[in-house]
């Protein structure tokens, strides 16, 4: 399960330099202020309907298992990622198994399953709640990835934000400091997974 920020790296066709950052335009009142260089002139303030820009980014480390929804084009997935497609028959059980893996290691996490929304930088048709805006940091991708029909199992680690040792903070080499989150080894057969025939 790679750190969410690793998706900012990689080959040009797949990387997303905006990964981990939410960006939405919401309807609302836009306030504009005009200051004249001449101190004797009045300051002009206008308020009118428009779109306000919102950005979000979360401090807690997040790790993703990226999967697809059933409606994905399997041909596209085989051409883009791998010839081997695994069907998850019980996503809830997989989430519980991943959660138990971390609990057994003494790591406090929240597991969230979420559909990815492909509206980064778009205009929303309504005002989002504060929580919805914050969640866009890991649920949102640019429209060019829409064919992937992505569903994510997101592991949100409780506690401290990414430490100084995490190379992403300075935008350097792609290396996450939380080594225990790089590989989830459940070490037993998972009877709810099966290979899709080619």
Buried (B, 14 or more C-beta within 10 A) or exposed (E): BBBBBBBBBEEEEEEBEBBBBBBBBBBEEEEEEEEEEEEEEEEEEEEEEEBBEBEBEBEBBBBBBBBBEEEBEEEEBBEEEEEEBEEBEEEEBBBEBBBEBBEEEEBEBEBBBBEBBBBBBBEBEEEBEEEBBBBBBBBBBBEEBEEBBBBBBBBBBEEEEBEEEBBBEEEEEBBBBBEEBEEBEEEEEBEBEEEEEE
